[in-house]
Amino acid sequence: MPLVKVRTKYQVTLPDSLRRQVRLDVGDLLEAKVEKGKITLAPKSLIDRDIAEGLEDFRRGRFIGPFKTAREGIRALRRAAK
């Protein structure tokens, strides 16, 4: 198990072997939390709340389409709004 050193400003460098295992890249976000006296870091991605809700609707089958034309899509949206 690799060791890391806490540096000034409490920064640590994650070993390359660990970064590769989780496909971590510069600029990626990590969620930090304390669990049973241990600090855990988990890769996270930010998704706009509206996009997340839309993806959930799609997963649950709450969508209409696909449409061959924009006009066909507009008609379907108008029917669904009634």
Contacts in CASP RR format, 6 or more apart in sequence:
PFRMAT RR
TARGET T0000
AUTHOR 0000-0000-0000
METHOD contacts of the structure
MODEL  1
MPLVKVRTKYQVTLPDSLRRQVRLDVGDLLEAKVEKGKITLAPKSLIDRD
IAEGLEDFRRGRFIGPFKTAREGIRALRRAAK
2 15 0 8 1.000
2 17 0 8 1.000
2 18 0 8 1.000
4 12 0 8 1.000
4 13 0 8 1.000
4 14 0 8 1.000
4 15 0 8 1.000
5 12 0 8 1.000
5 13 0 8 1.000
6 12 0 8 1.000
7 13 0 8 1.000
14 24 0 8 1.000
14 41 0 8 1.000
18 24 0 8 1.000
19 25 0 8 1.000
22 43 0 8 1.000
23 43 0 8 1.000
24 30 0 8 1.000
24 43 0 8 1.000
28 43 0 8 1.000
29 43 0 8 1.000
29 44 0 8 1.000
29 45 0 8 1.000
29 46 0 8 1.000
30 41 0 8 1.000
30 42 0 8 1.000
30 43 0 8 1.000
30 44 0 8 1.000
31 41 0 8 1.000
31 42 0 8 1.000
31 43 0 8 1.000
31 44 0 8 1.000
32 39 0 8 1.000
32 40 0 8 1.000
32 41 0 8 1.000
33 39 0 8 1.000
33 40 0 8 1.000
33 42 0 8 1.000
34 40 0 8 1.000
47 55 0 8 1.000
57 63 0 8 1.000
64 73 0 8 1.000
64 76 0 8 1.000
64 77 0 8 1.000
64 80 0 8 1.000
65 73 0 8 1.000
65 76 0 8 1.000
67 73 0 8 1.000
67 76 0 8 1.000
END
